[in-house]
Amino acid sequence: MNWEFIVLILYFVAMLGIGILFFFRSKNTSDKDYFLGGKTMGPWVTAMSAQASDMSAWLLMGLPGSILAFGLGQVWIGIGLAIGTALNWILIARRLRRFSQAANDSITLPQYLSNRFATKSKTLQIVCAIVFLVCFTLYVASAFVAGANVFTSMFDIDKSLAMLIFAVILIIYTFLGGYKAVCWTDFFQGILMLIAVLTVPIIIVLTKDLDFSVLNTAVTSADGTTYEFVKSVFAAPATEIASGLAWGLGYFGMPHILVRFMAIKKPSMVKKSATVAIIWVVLALGAVIAIAIFGRVMIGEALLADGKQSMVFVQLARDLFPAAVSGVLLSAIIAASMSTADSQLLVASSSFTSDIYKPLLRKNASDKETLWVGRAVVLIVAIVAYFIASSKSEGAQAIMNLVENAWAGFGSAFGSVVILSVFWRRFTYKGALAGVIVGALVDVLWFVFLAGPTGIYELIPGFACSMIAAVVVTLLDKAPSEEITAIFDEATSPCEE
């Protein structure tokens, strides 16, 4: 009896059950209920769903695989993410919740950025929606790659079929249940992910006597690549350190995380959510780093020889635990993939329906029509992501590349604009539009022409140029009207929450 298979089936049934439950409980819902849960989510669900949707399968495959192969220089990505997570919750979360409420109760990030400046122009919403669709499709593709890798490692099935199974289950519960289903599945998936990454290194410490001198030995793979383990975090090149820390900047522009801030029930709940989220990310990242180091010592030579460094967590789980337990732990990778992909599918869908379809194509569309169009977009984005994922190579690098591209795109386009929108009273619509467009363009151009020669992650110049463009254009623009400053004053005024 294949206990791993049974555990995985039970996990899938549970996820589908949540989607079906919320479909029948909310079948007469409005678009705000479907896309933002009616702004009724509590602090624990908000925190756990935000972190689960943040840390995709990259956490359990891409990052540990990179550290195992290249050493502790890769840890700077984790450090950057931990810092970015903390700053995003501390500086942005509460303010964005209040600003989105003051800005005509906005339900999407593009809608918020337009309502924040009390404009009837749809240009910014359209630009944002286009960036969303492109970047989220890449992000969902990375989740499909990771999900398929787990399937094929557990069962002898074709990779394309594995992706199809993963996609169908993901689509069903996102399609049916909307934001509440996504948040509640992410809540349980976040708990599962944390338990899984903590369990493996704890058991290794308690039961294994490791020889860390193995880290001094370089490993050559079958294709002739030599992997030397960098044993010092500070031995990494300056460009690698800067790029790792730059990942933290991306948080300020991540729509699938920012929407969690907008959906929390009360601004006063943010403090508790922030505490939970920061503890979660520090524990999870620390455990993953330990998994990578222990994996290099225990099974690194075999994995690197076959180019399977991304499977370090999978292999350790199987080596250390009986099948029923390893099935639960491996479900955490599926959970990581799904918890990110479902959020991104929903945000991409909400952006298209709220920022393009309803205001431009069908101004009189009913709530029911809008919901079904949104569900159709979920399906379309998932299908496109499936084909992108099918064309990519396997392994940690394929996952890392897709995530890096999408992360940089969001951070460059929206990071500086979101920060300025909640802190700068003088900020104008034209400044926000310039920031989004310049950030997105610089990100793409840098990636295509300069990322390779310079070794500098495109998020750094993208974010910087976006900030400069937003500030310069705002200062050249006329001062915002009283209506716009009134929104800022309402969102920042002391009040009962």
N, C-alpha and C positions, 0 to 999 in steps of 0.2 A: 504493500500500500504506500503510495507516494504522499507522505504527509505534507511536504512542501506544497504540492498541488492542491490538496484539500484546504490548507490554511489560506492559500491565495484565493481560491474560489469563495471561501467564506468572507474574506475581506472585500472582494468585488460585490458580493451580495449585499453586504452592509452599506457600501457606498451607493449602490443603486437604490437601496431601500430609503436612504435619506433623501435622494432626489425625488423619488415617487411620493414620499410623505409630504414634502413641501409643495409638490405639484397639486396634490388634492387639497391641501390646506389653503393654498393661495391661488387657486385657478381663476378667481375674479380680481386679481391684484392689479394695481396701477403700475406704470413703468417705474415709478420711484420704489415701489415695493420689490419689483423683480430685479432691478439693477442696483439698488442700494439698501434693500431690506427694510425700507421705511424708516431708516435711521433709528433702529431700535436695538442695535447690538450692544451687549454688555462689555465690560472691560476685559474679561478673560477670553471670551470668544474673539474679540477684536485683536488682542495681542497675539494669541496663538495662530489665528488665521493669517494675520499679517506676516508673521515670521515663517509659517509654513509655505505661504505663497511666495515669499521672498527666496527662501532656500530651496531651490529645485533639486533635481537629482544630481546637479553639479556638486552639491554638498557631500554626497555619498559616493560619487564616482569621479567627477572631473577634478575636484580639489585634492582628494587623497591620492588619486592617480598621478597628478602633477607633482605633488610633494614626494611621493615614493620614487618617482623617476628622477627628479631634478634636485631634490633636497629642500632645505628649510628656507631658501630664498623665496619659494612660492608662498610661504606663510604670510608675506606682506599683503597678499590679497585678503586673507582672513583678518589681519589687523585692520586694514582699511575698511572692511565690511563691518567689523565690530564698532569702530569709531563712527562710521556713517550711520549705522543703526541707532546708536545712542543719541547722536546730534539730531537726527531726523525726528525722533520721538520727543526729545527735550525742547527743541527750538520750533519745530513746524507743526506737530500734531494738533495741539490744542488751538493754536491760532488758525490753522486751516479749517478745523471744525467750525469755529465761530465765523470765519470769513465766508465759508460756503453757505452758511445759514443766512448771513447778512446779504450775500449776493444772490438774492432771489431763490434761496433754498436749492442751490445747484446740485445736480446728481452726477455730473461727469466733470473731469478736469478741464477739458476744453470749454464746456459750458460755464464753469466757474471763472475761467480766465476772461471770458467775454462779459459775463455778468458783473464781475469785479469792477469793470470800467464802464458799466451802464451803457453799452454800445449796441446798436442794432445791426452792425456789420457782422457778417458771418465768415469773413476771411480767416480770422484766427481759428475759429472752430473747424473749418475745412482743412487748414494746414495741419492742425493738431490731429485730426482724425486720420489723415493720410499717413502721418508719422506713426500713429498708433497701429494701423493695420499692417504696415511694413515690419515694424519692430516686433510686434506681438506674434506675427506669423513665424519669424525667425526663432523667437523664444519658445513657442509651442513646438516647433520642429525639434529643438534641443531636448525637450521632454519626451518626444516620441523616440528619439535615438536612445535615450537612457532607458526608457521603458522597454523597448525592444531588446536591448542588451540583457536586461534581467530575464525577460521571458526566454530568450534563446539559451541563456546560461542554465536555467532551471529545467527546461523542457526541450526536447529535440524537435523544434518546429522552425519553419522558415522565418527569417527576419521580417519580411513584408507582412506575413500573416500575424506575427507577434505585434507589429505596429498597428495592424488593423483592429485586433482585439482590444488593445490598449485604447485606441481612438474611439471605438464604438462605446465602450463603457464610460469613458470620460464625457463624451458628447451627450449621452443619455441623461446623466444626472445634472449636468450643467444646463442642457436644453430644457429639462422639465422643471427643475427646482429653483433656478435663478440664484440671486445673491445669498439668500438664507441657506440654501442647500450647500452652496460653495463654502460659506463661512463655517457651517457646522461640520462638513466633511473635513475642511482644513483644520478645524479645532482638534478633531480626533487624530488626524494625520500628523499634526504638529507634535502631539503627545507621543505618538508611535515613533516618529523620527528621533525625538530626544531620548526615549528609552533605548532605542536601537543603538545609537552612537555612543551612549554611555556604557551600555552593557558589555560590548566587545572589549574595549580597553581595560575595564575593571576586571573582567575574567582573566585576561592575559596577565595583568599584574599579579593577581592572586594565585595563578596556577602555573605560570611559565617562568623559567630561568633563562633570560635572554642574553645573548652575547652581542653586545653593541659594537664590538670591534668589526663586525661584518660591514658596518657603514663605511669603513675605510676602503672597501673593495669596490672597484668599478665593475659594472655588469655590461656585457656586450650582447645585444639582441641578435636574433637570427638574420636580420637585414644589415648587420654590421654597425648599428648605432651603439655608441658607448655612453653609459649613464653613470656619472659620478655623483655621489650624494653630497651635496653642500651641507655641512654640519653646523654652520653658523648663519643665523638670520641676517647678520650684518655683513656677511660676505657677498651678498647679492649685489649686482651692479646698481649704480644709482638710478638708471632708467627703470630697472625692475622694481626697486623700492618705490619710486615715484608712481609708477603705473599701479602697483598694488594699493598704495594709499589712495590713489585716484578713484579706485572702485567705490570708496566711501562717498565721493561726490555724487555718484549716480543715484543714491537714495532720494535726493531731493527732487528727482524727476521721474520716479517710478510710479506710474499711474495705478498699478494694481496694489501698491502699498498705500499711496496717498488716499485712495478711495476708502480704505479702512478708516483713516482719520475722519473723513467726511461722514462716515456712516455710524460712528459711535453714538450711543444714545445721548450722552451729555458731555460737554467739554470737561467737566469736573472729574470724569472717569478716566481721563487720559493719563493721569499720574500713575494710577494702579496698572493700567495697560503698559505704560512705558517700563515700569519696574519688571513686570513679567517678561516683556519682550527682550529687554537688555540681558536679563539673567539667562533666558533661553539661548540667545545667540552666542553669548560668551561660553556657556557650557557646551553647546553643540560644536562650535568651531574648535574649541580646545580638545574635545574628544576626537574630532576628525583628524587633527594634527597628530595626536597620539596613535590613532589607527594607522596612519601612513607610515610613521616611524617604525612601529612594531611590525607592520606588514613588510617593510623593506628588510628588516632583520630576519623574519620568519620565512617569508615566501617570495621575497623580492626578486631573487635570481630567476626563479621559474616564471614569474609573471612577466618580467621584462624581456626574457628570452623569447617569449611568444607575443610580445607587444600587447599584453593584456593588463597593464597597470591599473586601468580603470576598474578592474574587477577585484581589487584588493579587499574591499569590505565584504563582497559576496563570498570570496574564498575563505576569509577568516571566519565568517559566520558559519559556514559549512564545516570547517575544520574543528571548531570549538564546541558546537552544539548539536544535539540530535535533530533530526529532520523537522519535527513539529516546531521546535523553537527557532531553528534557522529559517523556517518558512515565515514566521512572524517577523523576524529581523529583516529578511529580504523584502517583505511587503513594505517595509519602510522606504525602500528605493522607489517602489511603485507609488507610494504615498507622496514622496517628495516630487516626483514627476507630475502626478495628478494635481497636487495642491497648488502648484505653480501654473500649470496649463489651464486649469479650470478658471482661475481668477483672470488670466490673460484673455481667454476666450470671451469671458463675460464683459470685461472692460472694453475690448475691441468692439464687441457687439453693441454695447451701450453707447459708445462714442459714435458709431456709424448711424444708429437709429436716432439718437438725440441731437447729433451735431450736423448730420447731412440729410438723412431721409426725411425726418419730420419738418425741419425748418426750411428745407430747399425743395424737396421732391413732392412731399405730401403734407402740406401745412395743416390740413384738416383731418389727418389720420387719427383714427380712434385709438384709445389705449390698447384695445385688443389687437388691432392691426399692427401697432408699433411693437408689441410683444412678440408677435409671430414673425415679423421681419427680423427682429433681434435674434430670435432662435434660428432663423435661416442663416444669418451671418455667422453664428456660432458654427454651424455646419460647414459653411463655405471656407472659413478660415482654417478649420481643422483639416479639411480635404487638401487645401494648398500646402499646409504645414506637413502633411503626410508625404506629399510628393517631394518636398524639399528634403525631408529627413531621409527618404529612400535613396536620394542621390548622394548623400554624404557618407564618408568612410566611418568605420566603427572606431571606438576607443575614446579615451579621455580627451584627446585633442579636438575631436569633432564636436563634442559637447561643449568644451571650453570655447571654441571658436564661435559657435552660434550664440552662446550666452554673452560673450564679450562684445560681439557686434551689436546685439540688441540693447545690452546694458549701456554701452557708450552712446547709442542713438538717443535713448531716453534721457540720460543724464545731460548730454550736450544740449538737447533741444529744450528741455523743461526745467532743469535744476535751478539755474540762476533766476529764471522767470518766477518760479514758485517762491523762492526766497524773497525776492524783491516785492512780490505782490502782497506778502503778509507783514513786511517790515518797513516799506517805504511809502509814505503818504503821497509823495510827489509823482510816483510811478504812473505812466500813462499807457493807454492801449497800444499806441504806435511803438512804444518802447518794448512792450511785451511781444508784439508781432515780430519786431526786428530781432529780438533775442531768440525766439523759437526758430525763425528761418535761418539766421546766421549760424546758430548752434548746430542745426541739422546739416546744413551745407558743409560747414567746416569739418564736421565729424566724418561725413562721407568722403570728401576730398582728401583729408588727411589719411584715412584708412587706405584709400586706393593708391595714393602717390607717395606718402611720406612715412607711414607707420613702419614699413619694412626698413628703409634706409636709416631712420632715426632711432628706432626701437622705442619710441614714445607712444604710449597708448592714446588713441584718438580722443578719448574722453577729456584729457587734459586741455588740449588746444580748443576743443569744441566748447567745453564749459567756459573757459576763459574768454573766448571770442563772443560767446553768447552774452556773458555778463557785460563786457565792454560795449557791445552793440546796444543792449537794452538801456544802459545808463546814458550813453551818448545821445541816442535818439530821444530819450525822455527829456534830457536837458535842453535839446534843441526844439522840442515840441512845446506847445503852449501848456500852461499849468492846467491840471485837471479841474473839472467843473465842481461846483458845490455838491451836486448829486453823487459824484464819484468819491469825493472826500468824506461825504456823509456815510458811505458804506464802510470806509476805513475806520471812521470814528466809532460807528456802531459796533464793529467787530473788536475794537480794542478798548472799549469803555468798560469800567468795572461794573459787574452785574452779578446777580444771583444765578447760579447755574445748577 
